[in-house]
Amino acid sequence: MSDLILIVGDGAMATVCARILADNGFAVRLWSAFEGNADEMRNTGRNDKFLPGVSLPEDIEITTDPDKAFAETVMAVSAVPTQFTRSVWERLRQSCPSGLPICSVTKGIENKTLLRPSEILRDVLDGSPEGDRPVAALSGPSIAAEVARKLPATVVVASENEKIARRAQQTFATAYFRVYTNTDIVGVEIAAATKNVIAIAGGVLDGLRAGDNAKAALLTRGLVEITRLGTAMGGRRETFSGLAGLGDLVTTCISPHGRNRSFGEAIGRGMKTKQIVEETQSVVEGIATTTSVMELADRNGIEMPITKAVHAVIFEGQDPTKAIAELMTRPPKAED
């Protein structure tokens, strides 16, 4: 019998992970928090709500039962949006075996606590963000619709424990999904979260038809902001020029499939946040993350003008054109 891996979540990335793991010969079980979604996936063999037209592995097991979910599993994959990670894993806590390795594929920062996804998992399961739970974070340029088509993608998996990072690497690596390892889980998770904020700004530029020069400048200066915050929080500078930083930033800012960029584009075209969210099936992680990143910047004394502008547009009703004008007319300074 093949080793069994549990995927917690039923979104697009959960579906992609299920396909990757099945391709690698693992038995796959998917836990959904919603009976209706689970029934639809069982009946259709697809997850059309979040990844239309993509088939689930033929022998995948789908459950909403927490106790059944963890039976005989050797690893769990957490594919739940950041702001729901705590509530979902609190439902699963009593059923999750102590010491079970967990690989998070979530990108964001929890509101109020300002915890990264791996810290949320440890806080819920171990009682402290600094717990002993073996946790890894997988991130990088990995648009779900492309990976589902087995187009080539390259990502990084990070953990303070190199053994856990290598195990996750071996679990996920395929001929179309290359995985590097990294011990800088702080940097990888900060980069994964903050790039979504910059991607919203990139979408705003697209909506305003601001041009390629503006987009290039945004990515460059956005990476500066990401690196400033990440290194202040203990991440390594080189992580932010790697796959989790620059790589994911580029993809998220240019892909027509990116939810954060698409949200920003709608803002740039004049739509309001509430309307866009109501019309979007998937969670736009960057919206909530913008608030958390602003708080982290204030806590660490880091200047993040692009993030501040995104926050002003989303939450304070500032006109996007005015926000760009204010960025362009900031006092002159040397490039850092």
Secondary structure as the mmCIF struct_conf table of DSSP 4:
data_model
#
loop_
_struct_conf.conf_type_id
_struct_conf.id
_struct_conf.beg_label_comp_id
_struct_conf.beg_label_asym_id
_struct_conf.beg_label_seq_id
_struct_conf.end_label_comp_id
_struct_conf.end_label_asym_id
_struct_conf.end_label_seq_id
STRN STRN1 LEU A 4 VAL A 8
BEND BEND1 GLY A 11 GLY A 11
HELX_RH_AL_P HELX_RH_AL_P1 ALA A 12 ASP A 23
TURN_TY1_P TURN_TY1_P1 ASN A 24 GLY A 25
STRN STRN2 ALA A 27 TRP A 31
BEND BEND2 ALA A 33 ALA A 33
HELX_RH_AL_P HELX_RH_AL_P2 GLU A 35 THR A 44
BEND BEND3 GLY A 45 GLY A 45
STRN STRN3 ARG A 46 ASN A 47
TURN_TY1_P TURN_TY1_P2 ASP A 48 PHE A 50
STRN STRN4 LEU A 51 SER A 55
HELX_LH_PP_P HELX_LH_PP_P1 LEU A 56 PRO A 57
TURN_TY1_P TURN_TY1_P3 GLU A 58 ASP A 59
STRN STRN5 GLU A 61 THR A 63
HELX_RH_AL_P HELX_RH_AL_P3 PRO A 66 PHE A 70
TURN_TY1_P TURN_TY1_P4 ALA A 71 GLU A 72
STRN STRN6 THR A 73 SER A 78
BEND BEND4 VAL A 80 VAL A 80
HELX_RH_AL_P HELX_RH_AL_P4 THR A 82 LEU A 92
TURN_TY1_P TURN_TY1_P5 ARG A 93 SER A 95
BEND BEND5 CYS A 96 CYS A 96
HELX_LH_PP_P HELX_LH_PP_P2 PRO A 97 PRO A 97
TURN_TY1_P TURN_TY1_P6 SER A 98 GLY A 99
STRN STRN7 ILE A 102 SER A 104
TURN_TY1_P TURN_TY1_P7 ASN A 111 THR A 113
HELX_RH_AL_P HELX_RH_AL_P5 PRO A 117 ASP A 126
BEND BEND6 GLY A 127 SER A 128
TURN_TY1_P TURN_TY1_P8 PRO A 129 GLU A 130
STRN STRN8 VAL A 135 SER A 139
BEND BEND7 GLY A 140 PRO A 141
HELX_RH_AL_P HELX_RH_AL_P6 ALA A 144 ALA A 148
TURN_TY1_P TURN_TY1_P9 ARG A 149 LYS A 150
STRN STRN9 ALA A 153 ALA A 158
BEND BEND8 GLU A 160 ASN A 161
HELX_RH_AL_P HELX_RH_AL_P7 GLU A 162 PHE A 172
BEND BEND9 ALA A 175 TYR A 176
STRN STRN10 PHE A 177 ASN A 182
BEND BEND10 THR A 183 THR A 183
HELX_RH_AL_P HELX_RH_AL_P8 ILE A 185 LEU A 208
TURN_TY1_P TURN_TY1_P10 ARG A 209 ARG A 209
HELX_RH_AL_P HELX_RH_AL_P9 ASP A 212 ALA A 232
TURN_TY1_P TURN_TY1_P11 MET A 233 GLY A 234
HELX_RH_AL_P HELX_RH_AL_P10 ARG A 237 PHE A 240
TURN_TY1_P TURN_TY1_P12 SER A 241 SER A 241
BEND BEND11 GLY A 242 GLY A 242
HELX_RH_PI_P HELX_RH_PI_P1 LEU A 243 GLY A 247
HELX_RH_AL_P HELX_RH_AL_P11 ASP A 248 ILE A 254
TURN_TY1_P TURN_TY1_P13 PRO A 256 HIS A 257
HELX_RH_AL_P HELX_RH_AL_P12 ARG A 259 GLY A 268
TURN_TY1_P TURN_TY1_P14 ARG A 269 GLY A 270
HELX_RH_AL_P HELX_RH_AL_P13 THR A 273 GLU A 279
BEND BEND12 GLN A 281 SER A 282
HELX_RH_AL_P HELX_RH_AL_P14 GLU A 285 ASN A 300
TURN_TY1_P TURN_TY1_P15 GLY A 301 GLY A 301
HELX_RH_AL_P HELX_RH_AL_P15 PRO A 305 PHE A 315
BEND BEND13 GLU A 316 GLU A 316
HELX_RH_AL_P HELX_RH_AL_P16 PRO A 320 MET A 328
TURN_TY1_P TURN_TY1_P16 THR A 329 THR A 329
BEND BEND14 ARG A 330 ARG A 330
HELX_LH_PP_P HELX_LH_PP_P3 PRO A 331 PRO A 332
#
